[in-house]
Amino acid sequence: PAARRLGVGTALLRHLAGIAVARGCARFEWSVLDWNEPAIRFYRTMGAVGQDEWTVQRVSGEALARMAGE
């Protein structure tokens, strides 16, 4: 919270977007927890659009080992 409103997030996203453009990427994506409303509002002010049709899938721990066949 102490770093909020100092321009750090804006500078970081602009820098990363610049890298994406320089490398010819068609898009730049990241994840944010659905309850993190302040972050979502900030990302929207930067031009981000939520992708509601996507869900995150995760495998960890024992399930990850099983998936790996171990």
PyMOL Python script that loads the backbone (N, CA, C, O; Angstrom):
from pymol import cmd

cmd.read_pdbstr("""\
ATOM      1  N   PRO A   1       0.801  -1.216   0.000  1.00  0.00           N
ATOM      2  CA  PRO A   1       0.000   0.000   0.000  1.00  0.00           C
ATOM      3  C   PRO A   1       0.843   1.281   0.000  1.00  0.00           C
ATOM      4  O   PRO A   1       0.431   2.297  -0.558  1.00  0.00           O
ATOM      5  N   ALA A   2       2.014   1.228   0.622  1.00  0.00           N
ATOM      6  CA  ALA A   2       2.838   2.438   0.702  1.00  0.00           C
ATOM      7  C   ALA A   2       3.327   2.893  -0.667  1.00  0.00           C
ATOM      8  O   ALA A   2       3.620   4.072  -0.862  1.00  0.00           O
ATOM      9  N   ALA A   3       3.417   1.964  -1.615  1.00  0.00           N
ATOM     10  CA  ALA A   3       3.909   2.306  -2.957  1.00  0.00           C
ATOM     11  C   ALA A   3       2.794   2.713  -3.912  1.00  0.00           C
ATOM     12  O   ALA A   3       3.053   3.069  -5.061  1.00  0.00           O
ATOM     13  N   ARG A   4       1.551   2.662  -3.435  1.00  0.00           N
ATOM     14  CA  ARG A   4       0.436   3.033  -4.311  1.00  0.00           C
ATOM     15  C   ARG A   4       0.465   4.518  -4.634  1.00  0.00           C
ATOM     16  O   ARG A   4       0.886   5.349  -3.830  1.00  0.00           O
ATOM     17  N   ARG A   5       0.001   4.822  -5.844  1.00  0.00           N
ATOM     18  CA  ARG A   5      -0.131   6.192  -6.317  1.00  0.00           C
ATOM     19  C   ARG A   5       1.209   6.919  -6.495  1.00  0.00           C
ATOM     20  O   ARG A   5       1.264   8.149  -6.493  1.00  0.00           O
ATOM     21  N   LEU A   6       2.275   6.147  -6.645  1.00  0.00           N
ATOM     22  CA  LEU A   6       3.586   6.742  -6.899  1.00  0.00           C
ATOM     23  C   LEU A   6       3.993   6.595  -8.361  1.00  0.00           C
ATOM     24  O   LEU A   6       5.058   7.060  -8.766  1.00  0.00           O
ATOM     25  N   GLY A   7       3.136   5.945  -9.150  1.00  0.00           N
ATOM     26  CA  GLY A   7       3.435   5.765 -10.566  1.00  0.00           C
ATOM     27  C   GLY A   7       4.239   4.525 -10.894  1.00  0.00           C
ATOM     28  O   GLY A   7       4.585   4.297 -12.053  1.00  0.00           O
ATOM     29  N   VAL A   8       4.540   3.718  -9.883  1.00  0.00           N
ATOM     30  CA  VAL A   8       5.352   2.524 -10.101  1.00  0.00           C
ATOM     31  C   VAL A   8       4.622   1.517 -10.986  1.00  0.00           C
ATOM     32  O   VAL A   8       5.202   0.986 -11.933  1.00  0.00           O
ATOM     33  N   GLY A   9       3.364   1.255 -10.683  1.00  0.00           N
ATOM     34  CA  GLY A   9       2.586   0.300 -11.475  1.00  0.00           C
ATOM     35  C   GLY A   9       2.420   0.754 -12.916  1.00  0.00           C
ATOM     36  O   GLY A   9       2.552  -0.041 -13.846  1.00  0.00           O
ATOM     37  N   THR A  10       2.132   2.022 -13.094  1.00  0.00           N
ATOM     38  CA  THR A  10       1.988   2.569 -14.445  1.00  0.00           C
ATOM     39  C   THR A  10       3.294   2.435 -15.213  1.00  0.00           C
ATOM     40  O   THR A  10       3.294   2.019 -16.372  1.00  0.00           O
ATOM     41  N   ALA A  11       4.403   2.785 -14.578  1.00  0.00           N
ATOM     42  CA  ALA A  11       5.710   2.685 -15.237  1.00  0.00           C
ATOM     43  C   ALA A  11       6.030   1.240 -15.590  1.00  0.00           C
ATOM     44  O   ALA A  11       6.535   0.961 -16.678  1.00  0.00           O
ATOM     45  N   LEU A  12       5.740   0.321 -14.676  1.00  0.00           N
ATOM     46  CA  LEU A  12       6.019  -1.096 -14.930  1.00  0.00           C
ATOM     47  C   LEU A  12       5.207  -1.617 -16.109  1.00  0.00           C
ATOM     48  O   LEU A  12       5.755  -2.255 -17.008  1.00  0.00           O
ATOM     49  N   LEU A  13       3.900  -1.347 -16.109  1.00  0.00           N
ATOM     50  CA  LEU A  13       3.056  -1.832 -17.204  1.00  0.00           C
ATOM     51  C   LEU A  13       3.447  -1.195 -18.533  1.00  0.00           C
ATOM     52  O   LEU A  13       3.451  -1.873 -19.561  1.00  0.00           O
ATOM     53  N   ARG A  14       3.772   0.083 -18.530  1.00  0.00           N
ATOM     54  CA  ARG A  14       4.204   0.736 -19.774  1.00  0.00           C
ATOM     55  C   ARG A  14       5.501   0.127 -20.286  1.00  0.00           C
ATOM     56  O   ARG A  14       5.661  -0.081 -21.489  1.00  0.00           O
ATOM     57  N   HIS A  15       6.420  -0.157 -19.384  1.00  0.00           N
ATOM     58  CA  HIS A  15       7.687  -0.775 -19.773  1.00  0.00           C
ATOM     59  C   HIS A  15       7.447  -2.159 -20.379  1.00  0.00           C
ATOM     60  O   HIS A  15       7.983  -2.480 -21.440  1.00  0.00           O
ATOM     61  N   LEU A  16       6.644  -2.971 -19.704  1.00  0.00           N
ATOM     62  CA  LEU A  16       6.356  -4.317 -20.206  1.00  0.00           C
ATOM     63  C   LEU A  16       5.599  -4.269 -21.529  1.00  0.00           C
ATOM     64  O   LEU A  16       5.860  -5.073 -22.423  1.00  0.00           O
ATOM     65  N   ALA A  17       4.663  -3.330 -21.657  1.00  0.00           N
ATOM     66  CA  ALA A  17       3.939  -3.175 -22.921  1.00  0.00           C
ATOM     67  C   ALA A  17       4.905  -2.788 -24.034  1.00  0.00           C
ATOM     68  O   ALA A  17       4.766  -3.251 -25.167  1.00  0.00           O
ATOM     69  N   GLY A  18       5.875  -1.949 -23.719  1.00  0.00           N
ATOM     70  CA  GLY A  18       6.883  -1.570 -24.704  1.00  0.00           C
ATOM     71  C   GLY A  18       7.700  -2.760 -25.169  1.00  0.00           C
ATOM     72  O   GLY A  18       8.010  -2.880 -26.354  1.00  0.00           O
ATOM     73  N   ILE A  19       8.050  -3.636 -24.246  1.00  0.00           N
ATOM     74  CA  ILE A  19       8.776  -4.859 -24.605  1.00  0.00           C
ATOM     75  C   ILE A  19       7.916  -5.722 -25.514  1.00  0.00           C
ATOM     76  O   ILE A  19       8.394  -6.245 -26.520  1.00  0.00           O
ATOM     77  N   ALA A  20       6.638  -5.869 -25.155  1.00  0.00           N
ATOM     78  CA  ALA A  20       5.727  -6.682 -25.973  1.00  0.00           C
ATOM     79  C   ALA A  20       5.625  -6.128 -27.391  1.00  0.00           C
ATOM     80  O   ALA A  20       5.694  -6.885 -28.359  1.00  0.00           O
ATOM     81  N   VAL A  21       5.463  -4.823 -27.519  1.00  0.00           N
ATOM     82  CA  VAL A  21       5.360  -4.197 -28.844  1.00  0.00           C
ATOM     83  C   VAL A  21       6.664  -4.384 -29.617  1.00  0.00           C
ATOM     84  O   VAL A  21       6.639  -4.729 -30.798  1.00  0.00           O
ATOM     85  N   ALA A  22       7.797  -4.161 -28.963  1.00  0.00           N
ATOM     86  CA  ALA A  22       9.098  -4.290 -29.626  1.00  0.00           C
ATOM     87  C   ALA A  22       9.346  -5.706 -30.128  1.00  0.00           C
ATOM     88  O   ALA A  22      10.035  -5.904 -31.128  1.00  0.00           O
ATOM     89  N   ARG A  23       8.784  -6.688 -29.433  1.00  0.00           N
ATOM     90  CA  ARG A  23       8.977  -8.090 -29.831  1.00  0.00           C
ATOM     91  C   ARG A  23       7.887  -8.583 -30.773  1.00  0.00           C
ATOM     92  O   ARG A  23       7.865  -9.758 -31.141  1.00  0.00           O
ATOM     93  N   GLY A  24       6.994  -7.697 -31.159  1.00  0.00           N
ATOM     94  CA  GLY A  24       5.952  -8.059 -32.113  1.00  0.00           C
ATOM     95  C   GLY A  24       4.796  -8.847 -31.525  1.00  0.00           C
ATOM     96  O   GLY A  24       4.066  -9.516 -32.256  1.00  0.00           O
ATOM     97  N   CYS A  25       4.625  -8.777 -30.229  1.00  0.00           N
ATOM     98  CA  CYS A  25       3.513  -9.491 -29.585  1.00  0.00           C
ATOM     99  C   CYS A  25       2.192  -8.804 -29.915  1.00  0.00           C
ATOM    100  O   CYS A  25       2.123  -7.578 -30.010  1.00  0.00           O
ATOM    101  N   ALA A  26       1.159  -9.598 -30.086  1.00  0.00           N
ATOM    102  CA  ALA A  26      -0.163  -9.062 -30.397  1.00  0.00           C
ATOM    103  C   ALA A  26      -0.935  -8.699 -29.134  1.00  0.00           C
ATOM    104  O   ALA A  26      -1.918  -7.960 -29.196  1.00  0.00           O
ATOM    105  N   ARG A  27      -0.496  -9.214 -27.991  1.00  0.00           N
ATOM    106  CA  ARG A  27      -1.196  -8.919 -26.737  1.00  0.00           C
ATOM    107  C   ARG A  27      -0.256  -9.117 -25.555  1.00  0.00           C
ATOM    108  O   ARG A  27       0.835  -9.672 -25.683  1.00  0.00           O
ATOM    109  N   PHE A  28      -0.713  -8.648 -24.412  1.00  0.00           N
ATOM    110  CA  PHE A  28       0.029  -8.709 -23.153  1.00  0.00           C
ATOM    111  C   PHE A  28      -1.006  -9.106 -22.107  1.00  0.00           C
ATOM    112  O   PHE A  28      -1.979  -8.383 -21.893  1.00  0.00           O
ATOM    113  N   GLU A  29      -0.808 -10.230 -21.466  1.00  0.00           N
ATOM    114  CA  GLU A  29      -1.795 -10.745 -20.512  1.00  0.00           C
ATOM    115  C   GLU A  29      -1.151 -11.008 -19.159  1.00  0.00           C
ATOM    116  O   GLU A  29       0.038 -11.313 -19.070  1.00  0.00           O
ATOM    117  N   TRP A  30      -1.952 -10.886 -18.113  1.00  0.00           N
ATOM    118  CA  TRP A  30      -1.524 -11.210 -16.762  1.00  0.00           C
ATOM    119  C   TRP A  30      -2.748 -11.606 -15.965  1.00  0.00           C
ATOM    120  O   TRP A  30      -3.874 -11.492 -16.447  1.00  0.00           O
ATOM    121  N   SER A  31      -2.531 -12.069 -14.752  1.00  0.00           N
ATOM    122  CA  SER A  31      -3.630 -12.526 -13.900  1.00  0.00           C
ATOM    123  C   SER A  31      -3.802 -11.589 -12.712  1.00  0.00           C
ATOM    124  O   SER A  31      -2.850 -10.971 -12.234  1.00  0.00           O
ATOM    125  N   VAL A  32      -5.032 -11.504 -12.256  1.00  0.00           N
ATOM    126  CA  VAL A  32      -5.350 -10.748 -11.044  1.00  0.00           C
ATOM    127  C   VAL A  32      -6.498 -11.478 -10.352  1.00  0.00           C
ATOM    128  O   VAL A  32      -7.416 -11.964 -11.013  1.00  0.00           O
ATOM    129  N   LEU A  33      -6.447 -11.554  -9.038  1.00  0.00           N
ATOM    130  CA  LEU A  33      -7.522 -12.207  -8.292  1.00  0.00           C
ATOM    131  C   LEU A  33      -8.812 -11.399  -8.429  1.00  0.00           C
ATOM    132  O   LEU A  33      -8.790 -10.169  -8.401  1.00  0.00           O
ATOM    133  N   ASP A  34      -9.929 -12.100  -8.576  1.00  0.00           N
ATOM    134  CA  ASP A  34     -11.202 -11.423  -8.846  1.00  0.00           C
ATOM    135  C   ASP A  34     -11.669 -10.510  -7.719  1.00  0.00           C
ATOM    136  O   ASP A  34     -12.489  -9.620  -7.948  1.00  0.00           O
ATOM    137  N   TRP A  35     -11.163 -10.715  -6.511  1.00  0.00           N
ATOM    138  CA  TRP A  35     -11.564  -9.863  -5.393  1.00  0.00           C
ATOM    139  C   TRP A  35     -10.706  -8.601  -5.286  1.00  0.00           C
ATOM    140  O   TRP A  35     -11.002  -7.721  -4.477  1.00  0.00           O
ATOM    141  N   ASN A  36      -9.649  -8.504  -6.093  1.00  0.00           N
ATOM    142  CA  ASN A  36      -8.738  -7.361  -6.004  1.00  0.00           C
ATOM    143  C   ASN A  36      -9.248  -6.194  -6.855  1.00  0.00           C
ATOM    144  O   ASN A  36      -8.666  -5.835  -7.878  1.00  0.00           O
ATOM    145  N   GLU A  37     -10.342  -5.627  -6.395  1.00  0.00           N
ATOM    146  CA  GLU A  37     -11.012  -4.549  -7.129  1.00  0.00           C
ATOM    147  C   GLU A  37     -10.117  -3.337  -7.402  1.00  0.00           C
ATOM    148  O   GLU A  37     -10.169  -2.789  -8.503  1.00  0.00           O
ATOM    149  N   PRO A  38      -9.296  -2.898  -6.436  1.00  0.00           N
ATOM    150  CA  PRO A  38      -8.439  -1.749  -6.742  1.00  0.00           C
ATOM    151  C   PRO A  38      -7.493  -2.027  -7.914  1.00  0.00           C
ATOM    152  O   PRO A  38      -7.293  -1.166  -8.771  1.00  0.00           O
ATOM    153  N   ALA A  39      -6.918  -3.220  -7.947  1.00  0.00           N
ATOM    154  CA  ALA A  39      -6.018  -3.573  -9.053  1.00  0.00           C
ATOM    155  C   ALA A  39      -6.783  -3.639 -10.364  1.00  0.00           C
ATOM    156  O   ALA A  39      -6.302  -3.150 -11.386  1.00  0.00           O
ATOM    157  N   ILE A  40      -7.963  -4.236 -10.346  1.00  0.00           N
ATOM    158  CA  ILE A  40      -8.768  -4.350 -11.567  1.00  0.00           C
ATOM    159  C   ILE A  40      -9.120  -2.963 -12.095  1.00  0.00           C
ATOM    160  O   ILE A  40      -9.026  -2.712 -13.296  1.00  0.00           O
ATOM    161  N   ARG A  41      -9.523  -2.065 -11.205  1.00  0.00           N
ATOM    162  CA  ARG A  41      -9.829  -0.692 -11.629  1.00  0.00           C
ATOM    163  C   ARG A  41      -8.600  -0.026 -12.242  1.00  0.00           C
ATOM    164  O   ARG A  41      -8.697   0.648 -13.268  1.00  0.00           O
ATOM    165  N   PHE A  42      -7.448  -0.218 -11.608  1.00  0.00           N
ATOM    166  CA  PHE A  42      -6.210   0.354 -12.128  1.00  0.00           C
ATOM    167  C   PHE A  42      -5.905  -0.198 -13.515  1.00  0.00           C
ATOM    168  O   PHE A  42      -5.602   0.567 -14.430  1.00  0.00           O
ATOM    169  N   TYR A  43      -5.982  -1.516 -13.681  1.00  0.00           N
ATOM    170  CA  TYR A  43      -5.684  -2.124 -14.982  1.00  0.00           C
ATOM    171  C   TYR A  43      -6.641  -1.616 -16.051  1.00  0.00           C
ATOM    172  O   TYR A  43      -6.242  -1.404 -17.196  1.00  0.00           O
ATOM    173  N   ARG A  44      -7.891  -1.421 -15.685  1.00  0.00           N
ATOM    174  CA  ARG A  44      -8.869  -0.914 -16.656  1.00  0.00           C
ATOM    175  C   ARG A  44      -8.520   0.515 -17.079  1.00  0.00           C
ATOM    176  O   ARG A  44      -8.710   0.881 -18.239  1.00  0.00           O
ATOM    177  N   THR A  45      -8.011   1.326 -16.143  1.00  0.00           N
ATOM    178  CA  THR A  45      -7.606   2.685 -16.530  1.00  0.00           C
ATOM    179  C   THR A  45      -6.436   2.659 -17.504  1.00  0.00           C
ATOM    180  O   THR A  45      -6.230   3.609 -18.259  1.00  0.00           O
ATOM    181  N   MET A  46      -5.673   1.577 -17.488  1.00  0.00           N
ATOM    182  CA  MET A  46      -4.539   1.418 -18.402  1.00  0.00           C
ATOM    183  C   MET A  46      -4.972   0.820 -19.740  1.00  0.00           C
ATOM    184  O   MET A  46      -4.157   0.666 -20.649  1.00  0.00           O
ATOM    185  N   GLY A  47      -6.267   0.482 -19.856  1.00  0.00           N
ATOM    186  CA  GLY A  47      -6.772  -0.052 -21.115  1.00  0.00           C
ATOM    187  C   GLY A  47      -7.003  -1.546 -21.130  1.00  0.00           C
ATOM    188  O   GLY A  47      -7.410  -2.096 -22.153  1.00  0.00           O
ATOM    189  N   ALA A  48      -6.750  -2.218 -20.013  1.00  0.00           N
ATOM    190  CA  ALA A  48      -6.951  -3.667 -19.952  1.00  0.00           C
ATOM    191  C   ALA A  48      -8.438  -4.006 -19.991  1.00  0.00           C
ATOM    192  O   ALA A  48      -9.275  -3.242 -19.510  1.00  0.00           O
ATOM    193  N   VAL A  49      -8.745  -5.146 -20.563  1.00  0.00           N
ATOM    194  CA  VAL A  49     -10.117  -5.642 -20.645  1.00  0.00           C
ATOM    195  C   VAL A  49     -10.136  -7.036 -20.035  1.00  0.00           C
ATOM    196  O   VAL A  49      -9.354  -7.898 -20.436  1.00  0.00           O
ATOM    197  N   GLY A  50     -11.022  -7.265 -19.068  1.00  0.00           N
ATOM    198  CA  GLY A  50     -11.133  -8.576 -18.439  1.00  0.00           C
ATOM    199  C   GLY A  50     -11.554  -9.643 -19.438  1.00  0.00           C
ATOM    200  O   GLY A  50     -12.348  -9.386 -20.342  1.00  0.00           O
ATOM    201  N   GLN A  51     -11.016 -10.838 -19.264  1.00  0.00           N
ATOM    202  CA  GLN A  51     -11.308 -11.961 -20.150  1.00  0.00           C
ATOM    203  C   GLN A  51     -12.134 -12.984 -19.376  1.00  0.00           C
ATOM    204  O   GLN A  51     -11.607 -13.994 -18.910  1.00  0.00           O
ATOM    205  N   ASP A  52     -13.409 -12.718 -19.244  1.00  0.00           N
ATOM    206  CA  ASP A  52     -14.273 -13.546 -18.410  1.00  0.00           C
ATOM    207  C   ASP A  52     -14.462 -14.961 -18.927  1.00  0.00           C
ATOM    208  O   ASP A  52     -14.869 -15.845 -18.173  1.00  0.00           O
ATOM    209  N   GLU A  53     -14.171 -15.190 -20.207  1.00  0.00           N
ATOM    210  CA  GLU A  53     -14.380 -16.531 -20.748  1.00  0.00           C
ATOM    211  C   GLU A  53     -13.242 -17.486 -20.381  1.00  0.00           C
ATOM    212  O   GLU A  53     -13.336 -18.680 -20.667  1.00  0.00           O
ATOM    213  N   TRP A  54     -12.186 -16.997 -19.765  1.00  0.00           N
ATOM    214  CA  TRP A  54     -11.055 -17.834 -19.373  1.00  0.00           C
ATOM    215  C   TRP A  54     -11.111 -18.134 -17.880  1.00  0.00           C
ATOM    216  O   TRP A  54     -11.526 -17.290 -17.086  1.00  0.00           O
ATOM    217  N   THR A  55     -10.695 -19.336 -17.502  1.00  0.00           N
ATOM    218  CA  THR A  55     -10.527 -19.676 -16.093  1.00  0.00           C
ATOM    219  C   THR A  55      -9.116 -20.214 -15.900  1.00  0.00           C
ATOM    220  O   THR A  55      -8.531 -20.789 -16.818  1.00  0.00           O
ATOM    221  N   VAL A  56      -8.582 -20.026 -14.721  1.00  0.00           N
ATOM    222  CA  VAL A  56      -7.243 -20.516 -14.399  1.00  0.00           C
ATOM    223  C   VAL A  56      -7.361 -21.940 -13.885  1.00  0.00           C
ATOM    224  O   VAL A  56      -8.221 -22.244 -13.058  1.00  0.00           O
ATOM    225  N   GLN A  57      -6.503 -22.798 -14.376  1.00  0.00           N
ATOM    226  CA  GLN A  57      -6.442 -24.182 -13.920  1.00  0.00           C
ATOM    227  C   GLN A  57      -5.099 -24.377 -13.229  1.00  0.00           C
ATOM    228  O   GLN A  57      -4.081 -23.856 -13.686  1.00  0.00           O
ATOM    229  N   ARG A  58      -5.093 -25.127 -12.128  1.00  0.00           N
ATOM    230  CA  ARG A  58      -3.851 -25.318 -11.380  1.00  0.00           C
ATOM    231  C   ARG A  58      -3.727 -26.771 -10.955  1.00  0.00           C
ATOM    232  O   ARG A  58      -4.704 -27.406 -10.558  1.00  0.00           O
ATOM    233  N   VAL A  59      -2.519 -27.280 -11.045  1.00  0.00           N
ATOM    234  CA  VAL A  59      -2.191 -28.607 -10.529  1.00  0.00           C
ATOM    235  C   VAL A  59      -0.987 -28.421  -9.624  1.00  0.00           C
ATOM    236  O   VAL A  59       0.003 -27.811 -10.026  1.00  0.00           O
ATOM    237  N   SER A  60      -1.062 -28.942  -8.400  1.00  0.00           N
ATOM    238  CA  SER A  60       0.054 -28.792  -7.473  1.00  0.00           C
ATOM    239  C   SER A  60       0.158 -30.008  -6.565  1.00  0.00           C
ATOM    240  O   SER A  60      -0.724 -30.867  -6.545  1.00  0.00           O
ATOM    241  N   GLY A  61       1.235 -30.063  -5.826  1.00  0.00           N
ATOM    242  CA  GLY A  61       1.426 -31.117  -4.840  1.00  0.00           C
ATOM    243  C   GLY A  61       1.346 -32.518  -5.416  1.00  0.00           C
ATOM    244  O   GLY A  61       1.938 -32.813  -6.454  1.00  0.00           O
ATOM    245  N   GLU A  62       0.603 -33.382  -4.726  1.00  0.00           N
ATOM    246  CA  GLU A  62       0.478 -34.779  -5.140  1.00  0.00           C
ATOM    247  C   GLU A  62      -0.157 -34.909  -6.516  1.00  0.00           C
ATOM    248  O   GLU A  62       0.235 -35.778  -7.294  1.00  0.00           O
ATOM    249  N   ALA A  63      -1.123 -34.068  -6.826  1.00  0.00           N
ATOM    250  CA  ALA A  63      -1.766 -34.129  -8.143  1.00  0.00           C
ATOM    251  C   ALA A  63      -0.758 -33.821  -9.246  1.00  0.00           C
ATOM    252  O   ALA A  63      -0.824 -34.410 -10.325  1.00  0.00           O
ATOM    253  N   LEU A  64       0.167 -32.908  -8.988  1.00  0.00           N
ATOM    254  CA  LEU A  64       1.210 -32.590  -9.961  1.00  0.00           C
ATOM    255  C   LEU A  64       2.121 -33.791 -10.175  1.00  0.00           C
ATOM    256  O   LEU A  64       2.474 -34.119 -11.308  1.00  0.00           O
ATOM    257  N   ALA A  65       2.495 -34.441  -9.082  1.00  0.00           N
ATOM    258  CA  ALA A  65       3.338 -35.634  -9.184  1.00  0.00           C
ATOM    259  C   ALA A  65       2.619 -36.730  -9.960  1.00  0.00           C
ATOM    260  O   ALA A  65       3.231 -37.399 -10.793  1.00  0.00           O
ATOM    261  N   ARG A  66       1.328 -36.923  -9.696  1.00  0.00           N
ATOM    262  CA  ARG A  66       0.557 -37.937 -10.437  1.00  0.00           C
ATOM    263  C   ARG A  66       0.496 -37.583 -11.918  1.00  0.00           C
ATOM    264  O   ARG A  66       0.650 -38.458 -12.770  1.00  0.00           O
ATOM    265  N   MET A  67       0.276 -36.316 -12.229  1.00  0.00           N
ATOM    266  CA  MET A  67       0.210 -35.908 -13.624  1.00  0.00           C
ATOM    267  C   MET A  67       1.534 -36.190 -14.328  1.00  0.00           C
ATOM    268  O   MET A  67       1.557 -36.551 -15.505  1.00  0.00           O
ATOM    269  N   ALA A  68       2.630 -36.024 -13.600  1.00  0.00           N
ATOM    270  CA  ALA A  68       3.957 -36.265 -14.159  1.00  0.00           C
ATOM    271  C   ALA A  68       4.269 -37.754 -14.251  1.00  0.00           C
ATOM    272  O   ALA A  68       5.302 -38.149 -14.793  1.00  0.00           O
ATOM    273  N   GLY A  69       3.361 -38.582 -13.712  1.00  0.00           N
ATOM    274  CA  GLY A  69       3.562 -40.028 -13.770  1.00  0.00           C
ATOM    275  C   GLY A  69       4.485 -40.556 -12.696  1.00  0.00           C
ATOM    276  O   GLY A  69       5.050 -41.641 -12.834  1.00  0.00           O
ATOM    277  N   GLU A  70       4.639 -39.808 -11.644  1.00  0.00           N
ATOM    278  CA  GLU A  70       5.532 -40.240 -10.556  1.00  0.00           C
ATOM    279  C   GLU A  70       4.756 -40.851  -9.417  1.00  0.00           C
ATOM    280  O   GLU A  70       5.347 -41.268  -8.421  1.00  0.00           O
TER     281      GLU A  70
END
""", "prot")
cmd.dss("prot")
cmd.show_as("cartoon", "prot")
cmd.util.cbc("prot")
cmd.orient("prot")
